[in-house]
Amino acid sequence: MMTNCSALGIVQIIVGILILGLTGIHLLRFWLGSVFLMVGIVTVVAVRFPSHFLLLIAAVLNTVSAALAMTGLGLYAWDMTNFNTNYYKMTRTVLDITMIIFLVLQFCVTLSFSVLTLKEMSGINTVKHLEFYKPLKEELTVSHVC
């Protein structure tokens, strides 16, 4: 069954693969894409086989991934302002804008997973409606009248 959290993990995997595929051989960007890919895999595994420890690890890794997405945003923004070669400037600018969009998506996805997971683990949703789980005080019977 596909849940929202596993979909968030799949989006992380896709963003990681796109960053790995589109950035070339730049070591820092390669490392950034690898981290996003691994955090996405951990997220999908944590949702598929939920345990308290694995969900906590996934939430912490997603928080770190959100911070790395912000770092990547700064990296690509700096790259857009400091690239001086005219021949490749248009292609490089389009690539940088595309990566910035993907990194904003990555930031939103990782932060959403962290918040949803920590909210669920803290039990905020489980205590909310206790009156729905109380047993009925008396049995209701239906009598047939012929």
HELIX and SHEET records of a PDB file:
HELIX    1   1 ASN A    4  LEU A   22  1                                  19    
HELIX    2   2 LEU A   27  ARG A   48  1                                  22    
HELIX    3   3 HIS A   52  ASN A   82  1                                  31    
HELIX    4   4 LYS A   89  SER A  122  1                                  34    
HELIX    5   5 LEU A  130  TYR A  133  5                                   4    
END                                                                             
